Amino acid sequence: MTPREIVNALDRYIIGQDEAKRAVAIALRNRYRRSCLPEELREEITPKNIIMLGPTGVGKTEIARRLAKLVDAPFVKVEASKYTEVGYVGRDVESMVRDLVEESIRLTKQKRMDSVKDAAAAATEQRLVELLLPQQKKQTKTVNPLQFLLGSGQAEPEEPKPTEEEQQARKSLKEQTLERLRAGLLEKETVEIQVEESVNAMMFGVSGMELDMGGMLGDLLPKKKRSKKMPVEQARSIIMQQESEKRIDPDDVNREALWNAEQNGIIFLDEIDKIAGSANHMGADVSREGVQRDILPIVEGTTVATKYGPVKTDFILFIGAGAFHVAKVTDLIPELQGRFPIRVTLKDLTEDDFYAILTQPENAVTKQYAALLRPDNVNLSFTEDALREIAKFAFRANEQNENIGARRLHTVMENLLNDISFNANGQHPLIDVVVDGAYVDAHLSAEWGEDNISKYIL
């Protein structure tokens, strides 16, 4: 995708913030450009990491998340404030890379499973048919216990060969069962299948490092299985998973996932302003600077050991984000500042921005609420003046209270549609509910009207 195409794709979900969209679009396109270069030169070109500055709710996280979805790249969002300096209790910074690898494994495995979906679905049907058919009883020979202990006798089952009529009858029964299964007539029937017992995660922290002992032991020890009875509709997904895993090579999945994490991974470092502190201060600022120095080699490029193999972080794209109300970007240590050469500032949302958010995105909040009420036989719609009024009250609420950006729309919409959502029960015929400007004003002006003086009360 070209940078312009990337920006156009982001415009479908995110309003405004053109500078930030252009920056991430160029960063993503540069990955493709780098892949076209000779290997010697390719190894010398590293991603240009980005810092996004702006208040909450203006689209910082959404831009990075949508960017990763566009190219199906491994993406993790982590909060910088969760990490602590080595030697303190808390998460170590290398865990963000391990989280990225886990996400890459999930994506790669899902791609491989999708590629064998048809074969796995056919095998799943056959297994379900066999489970639904009456099982043939096996007869065993009577063996002298003394001979069995001495090893001179074996209790082997006798399986008489079925006659041709029996074979034809069973084949006919299988075909009938398969037809009924495909028609959805056997979804509630109970079958018994073998399922693997999951190993509980046991996390241990040692000198700032996290060790998943449950996962490590689970990979070494043989997996236990147990029989479990469940309906066909529930067993189908489990058998489908088992059949799909039989058809993919886990070593190939791990190899491809590690490469994908190294070359295409995106780590979103949220709240990076929370670890910025002046060097002249003591106390908590000392630990903050320690976290920065621990993050520095990850961003610069190092090798992190994971349970799937070593991962180089040289070509992972890091996107830092923070409000930077109190601290400034210059409060970060100079070495870390240098690893984030691109800085973009996201703007506060205006009243027109709120109106655009209500009308333009494919996942607009008005469309979401209309879809939620449709199962209860309510056809919800909004007039033009209603949308303008909602945008006005959302903007005013952010001015009168804490500015939480576009998230304010959820608060406004919940208050506006509270009565409609409560009374809709699906037991009535389909009704059309049209929300107009007068309805919006009547339900929201009491809390966020111009005469609201709550912000002046101590």
Buried (B, 14 or more C-beta within 10 A) or exposed (E): BEBEEBBEBBBEBBBBBEEBBBBBBBBBBBBEEBEEEEEEEBEEEBBBBBBBBBBBBBBBBBBBBBBBEBBEBBBBBBBBBBBBBBEEEBBBBBBBBBBBBBBBBEBBBEBBBEEBEEEBBEBBBEBBBEBBEEEEEEEEEEEEEEEEEEEEBEEEEEEEEEEEEEEEEBEEBBEEBBEBBEEEEBEEBEBEBEBEEEBEEEEEEEEBEBEBEBBEEBEEEEEEEEEBEBEBEEBBEBBBBBBBBEBBEEEEBBBBBBEBBBBBBBBBBBBBBBBBBEEEEEEEBEBBBBBBBBBBBBBBEBEBEBBBEEBBBBBBBBBBBBBBEEBEBEBBBEEBBEBBEBBBEBBBBEBEBBBBBBBEBEEBBBBEBBEBBBEBBBEBEBBEBBBBBBBBBBBBBBEBBEBBBBEBBBBBBEBBBEEBBEEBEEEEEEEEBEBBBEBBBEBBBEBBEEEBEEEEEE
